Amino acid sequence: MFVPFEELSPTARVWIYQLDRSVNEQEKSEIEKVIKGFCHQWQAHGAPLRTSFQLIHDHFLVLAVDEKAGIASGCSIDGSVRVLKELSERYNIDFFNRTLATFLIDDEVVAYPLNQLKGLFSSGTLSSTATTFNNLVESKAAFLENWMVPVGKSWLSKYLPKSTLA
């Protein structure tokens, strides 16, 4: 059963999917309709799950299950992945591309291939204070508190020039 994201408990489990491109308004509306429909019927072992989602910056899909009300099983999680794969094919969007790092620059999400990061940091195009996204957070509380972080406090810090880390 779908509920507004704000109504989920802080311990709700989240999965963050980074789209390989921004979506336009029509795509966003259609994707939100499909995901909301999925959330309304999302179940684990026949029991409805208390679920929600957000599409943020036209670049991130955050799915959530309030596991206080019911735990998402492997099969139910697989169901969500199937929906995302269908959306991927329909809109030519990759929800599973792990070769891009994203940054919030002037209120816009900018994605760079991982293999370009050292050069971008060395040239000063990106810095240790640039905002990036920690898509590995596991709860709503962690998402709200630690999803957007400076590069220097993220796993991307390994791409920073050594002089920056001193």
Residue pairs with C-beta under 8 A, 6 or more apart in sequence:
1 39
1 40
1 42
1 48
1 49
1 50
1 51
2 36
2 39
2 40
2 51
2 52
3 50
3 51
3 52
3 66
4 52
5 52
5 53
5 54
5 62
5 64
5 140
7 52
8 50
8 52
8 64
8 66
8 140
9 66
9 68
9 140
10 139
10 140
10 141
10 144
11 66
11 67
11 68
11 139
11 140
11 141
12 52
12 64
12 65
12 66
12 67
12 68
12 139
12 140
13 64
13 65
13 67
13 72
13 138
13 139
14 62
14 63
14 64
14 137
14 138
14 139
14 140
14 142
14 143
15 62
15 63
15 64
15 77
15 80
16 60
16 61
16 62
16 133
16 135
16 136
16 137
16 143
16 147
17 60
17 61
17 62
17 63
17 84
17 95
17 96
17 135
18 59
18 60
18 95
18 97
18 100
18 102
18 133
18 135
19 58
19 59
19 60
19 61
19 93
19 94
19 95
20 93
20 94
20 95
20 97
20 100
20 111
21 59
21 93
21 111
22 57
22 58
22 59
22 109
23 31
23 55
23 58
23 59
23 91
23 93
24 58
27 91
27 93
28 55
28 58
30 91
31 55
31 61
31 87
31 91
32 53
32 55
34 83
34 86
34 87
35 53
35 55
35 61
35 63
35 83
36 53
38 79
38 80
38 83
39 51
39 52
39 53
39 63
41 48
42 48
42 49
42 51
42 65
42 72
42 76
42 79
42 80
43 49
43 76
44 70
44 71
44 72
44 73
44 75
44 76
45 73
45 75
45 76
47 70
48 70
49 65
49 66
49 69
49 70
49 72
49 76
50 65
50 66
50 68
50 69
50 70
51 63
51 64
51 65
51 66
52 63
52 64
52 66
53 61
53 62
53 63
53 64
54 60
54 61
54 62
55 61
55 62
56 62
57 104
57 108
57 109
58 109
59 102
59 109
59 111
60 109
60 133
60 135
61 84
61 95
62 143
63 80
64 140
65 71
65 72
84 95
84 96
85 95
87 93
87 95
88 94
88 95
88 96
99 113
99 114
99 115
100 111
100 112
100 113
100 114
101 111
101 112
101 113
101 114
101 117
101 132
101 156
102 109
102 110
102 111
102 112
102 132
102 133
103 109
103 110
103 111
103 112
103 126
103 130
103 131
103 132
103 133
103 151
104 110
104 130
104 131
104 132
104 133
104 148
105 130
105 131
112 120
112 126
114 159
117 126
117 156
117 159
118 159
118 161
120 126
121 127
121 128
121 151
121 159
121 160
121 161
121 164
122 161
126 151
127 151
127 164
128 150
128 151
128 152
128 157
128 160
128 164
129 150
129 151
129 152
130 150
130 151
131 148
131 149
131 150
131 151
132 148
132 149
132 150
132 151
132 154
132 156
133 147
133 148
133 149
134 146
134 147
134 148
134 149
134 154
134 155
135 147
137 143
137 146
137 147
151 157
151 160
152 160
152 164
152 165
157 165
